[in-house]
Amino acid sequence: MSDDFNMSMRKFLKQVGVTSQQAIEEAMRQKGDTAGKNYSAKVVLTVDGLDLEHTVTGTIQGQS
């Protein structure tokens, strides 16, 4: 793969990671007491033109 492709993919994935973390942290602040609680999380990635749908699931532990 080309350097331009790799850079554009890394830039996109960094944006996804940073903005997702910010959104989760804000939701937890608004929720209030999340200590000791676990939250199921799911991300669905689609890419137009590539017929791609990729799902990632996991658990996020509440903060104290």
Secondary structure, DSSP 8 states (H G I E B T S, - for coil): --HHHHHHHHHHHHHHHHHHHHHHHHHHHHH---TT-EEEEEEEEEETTTTEEEEEEEEEE---
